[in-house]
Amino acid sequence: PLLTSIPLFRDPVSLCCHVSHPFANRSCVQLSELVDQKITVPPRSSNIREAFEQVIRKNGVVLEQVFTSNGQAAIKDLVLRNQTISLLSLILTQENIRQGQLAMVKLEGFNYEREFGFLYRKDTNISPQLERFIRFCLEKRGQIVDPKYLL
């Protein structure tokens, strides 16, 4: 391979809702339960949306109230105002979860994780500054996400 990869961590994506939403205290939500919910999803170009649409198609679920927003931060703001539920990443929501504002719930059949790391060409000379930055990120990654998601 021409590329070298240095993995840092995984960022799981789950169903996210406001803590006062009926799903908030559940461990798992069935896909069929989304039918009557207002759900906001990323644009069609998003890998998260593509994975979600594959799961709902495979399971024959038809959602009636689906909205699209371009930004994850905008979607999170709607969820924080209890106006929608969505699929959001742990990194984006972990502070709000700690503060008791949001809840993450497993969605039946939807298992999606984003992987973060460094990818570079093998024949590239890495500068000392970049090497220090990579080392810094590797040392601090447990402060970014729960250690169970480290790669």
Disulfide bonds with the S-S distance in Angstrom:
none
